Amino acid sequence: MAYACSCGLDFASAEDVVQQVFLNMLAKTFKPEVPLAYLYRATRNACLNLHRYRARETGLPEAQIWLTHNTGNREEIFTLQEALQDLPEEQRETVFLRIWSGMTLFEIAEATETPINTVASRYRYALEKLRHRLGRHLEK
C-alpha cells in the first residue's frame, strides 16, 4: 500500500490497486522467477495505468500518513514524507523499494525494468538529497 502511495496515489486508490494486483495474481497460473519483484512491478504498472485513466497526475497527499515509523511520531513521519515527495519519482521509488521493502538493487532493477547501474545511481543520488534535506532533523 505504501509503495502504491509513493507512486502518487491517495490511500484509497492505493488499496484498490493493491487488491486488484493480488486478484490478478490469483487468476494467473504462472510462477514468476522473482515473486517480490513481480509484485512490485505489477503494482507499479497498475499505478501508472490508473494515472493514465485519470488523465492527470495526482500529487502525494500531504495530510495522510502513508508511511509507518517505529517511533510513531507524526511530525517525523510528515517530515520524511515531504522529503520523499521532493525527490524525483524514479529516485523516490528506488529509495522506497530499497529501504522499506528491503529489496536488493538487483530486485529493484528487475521490478522497474531498469539497468542495475541506473538503479544504483538513483539510490545514491536520492540518499544524498535526503541527507541534505533531513540533516537538520537528524541532528536533533
C-alpha positions as CSV (number, residue, x, y, z in Angstrom):
1,M,0.0,0.0,0.0
2,A,2.7,2.4,0.9
3,Y,4.6,1.7,-2.3
4,A,1.4,2.5,-4.3
5,C,1.1,5.7,-2.3
6,S,4.8,6.5,-3.1
7,C,3.8,6.2,-6.8
8,G,1.5,9.2,-6.3
9,L,-1.8,7.6,-5.3
10,D,-4.0,8.5,-2.4
11,F,-4.5,5.9,0.2
12,A,-7.9,4.7,-1.0
13,S,-6.7,4.3,-4.6
14,A,-3.6,2.5,-3.3
15,E,-5.8,0.0,-1.5
16,D,-7.8,-0.6,-4.8
17,V,-4.6,-1.0,-6.8
18,V,-3.0,-3.5,-4.4
19,Q,-6.2,-5.5,-4.1
20,Q,-6.5,-5.7,-7.9
21,V,-2.9,-6.8,-8.3
22,F,-3.5,-9.7,-5.8
23,L,-6.7,-10.7,-7.5
24,N,-4.9,-10.7,-10.9
25,M,-2.1,-12.8,-9.3
26,L,-4.7,-15.4,-8.1
27,A,-6.2,-15.7,-11.5
28,K,-2.8,-16.5,-13.2
29,T,-1.2,-19.9,-13.2
30,F,2.4,-18.9,-14.0
31,K,5.1,-18.5,-11.3
32,P,7.5,-15.6,-11.7
33,E,11.2,-16.1,-11.2
34,V,11.4,-13.3,-8.6
35,P,8.0,-13.1,-7.0
36,L,8.7,-9.9,-4.9
37,A,10.0,-8.1,-7.9
38,Y,6.9,-9.2,-9.9
39,L,4.5,-7.9,-7.3
40,Y,6.2,-4.5,-7.2
41,R,6.3,-4.3,-11.0
42,A,2.6,-5.2,-11.2
43,T,1.8,-2.6,-8.6
44,R,3.9,0.0,-10.4
45,N,2.2,-0.8,-13.7
46,A,-1.3,-0.7,-12.1
47,C,-0.4,2.7,-10.6
48,L,0.8,4.0,-14.0
49,N,-2.4,2.7,-15.6
50,L,-4.5,4.5,-13.1
51,H,-2.6,7.7,-13.7
52,R,-3.3,7.4,-17.4
53,Y,-7.0,6.8,-16.8
54,R,-7.3,9.9,-14.6
55,A,-5.6,11.9,-17.4
56,R,-3.5,13.9,-15.0
57,E,-1.0,13.0,-12.2
58,T,-2.1,13.3,-8.7
59,G,0.2,14.6,-6.0
60,L,1.1,12.7,-2.9
61,P,-1.4,13.5,-0.2
62,E,0.0,15.9,2.3
63,A,-2.4,15.3,5.2
64,Q,-2.4,11.5,5.1
65,I,0.2,9.2,6.7
66,W,1.2,6.6,4.2
67,L,4.4,5.5,5.9
68,T,4.9,3.7,9.1
69,H,7.6,4.7,11.6
70,N,8.8,2.8,14.6
71,T,8.5,5.9,16.9
72,G,5.0,6.8,15.7
73,N,6.0,10.5,15.9
74,R,3.6,12.2,13.4
75,E,5.9,15.2,12.9
76,E,8.8,12.9,11.9
77,I,6.6,10.9,9.6
78,F,5.3,14.0,7.8
79,T,8.8,15.4,7.5
80,L,10.0,12.2,5.9
81,Q,7.0,12.1,3.6
82,E,7.7,15.7,2.5
83,A,11.4,14.9,1.9
84,L,10.4,11.9,-0.2
85,Q,7.9,14.0,-2.2
86,D,10.7,16.3,-3.2
87,L,12.6,13.5,-4.8
88,P,12.2,12.8,-8.5
89,E,9.7,9.9,-8.9
90,E,12.4,7.4,-10.0
91,Q,14.6,8.2,-7.0
92,R,11.6,8.1,-4.6
93,E,10.6,4.7,-6.0
94,T,14.1,3.3,-5.7
95,V,14.5,4.5,-2.1
96,F,11.2,3.1,-1.1
97,L,11.8,-0.3,-2.6
98,R,15.3,-0.5,-1.1
99,I,14.6,0.8,2.4
100,W,11.0,0.0,3.2
101,S,10.6,-3.1,1.2
102,G,14.1,-4.5,1.7
103,M,14.7,-5.3,-1.9
104,T,18.2,-5.6,-3.3
105,L,19.3,-3.3,-6.1
106,F,19.1,-6.3,-8.4
107,E,15.5,-7.0,-7.5
108,I,14.6,-3.3,-7.9
109,A,16.2,-3.4,-11.4
110,E,14.0,-6.4,-12.2
111,A,10.8,-4.8,-10.8
112,T,11.3,-1.5,-12.6
113,E,12.9,-3.0,-15.8
114,T,15.8,-0.6,-15.3
115,P,19.6,-1.3,-15.7
116,I,21.3,-2.1,-12.4
117,N,23.8,0.8,-12.7
118,T,20.9,3.3,-13.2
119,V,19.1,1.9,-10.1
120,A,22.3,2.2,-8.1
121,S,22.9,5.8,-9.1
122,R,19.3,6.8,-8.4
123,Y,19.6,5.3,-5.0
124,R,22.9,7.1,-4.3
125,Y,21.6,10.5,-5.5
126,A,18.4,10.1,-3.5
127,L,20.2,9.3,-0.3
128,E,22.4,12.4,-0.8
129,K,19.3,14.6,-1.3
130,L,17.6,13.1,1.7
131,R,20.7,13.5,3.9
132,H,20.9,17.2,2.8
133,R,17.2,17.8,3.4
134,L,16.9,15.8,6.6
135,G,20.3,16.7,8.1
136,R,18.9,19.3,10.4
137,H,16.3,16.8,11.7
138,L,18.9,14.1,12.2
139,E,21.0,16.5,14.4
140,K,18.1,17.0,16.9
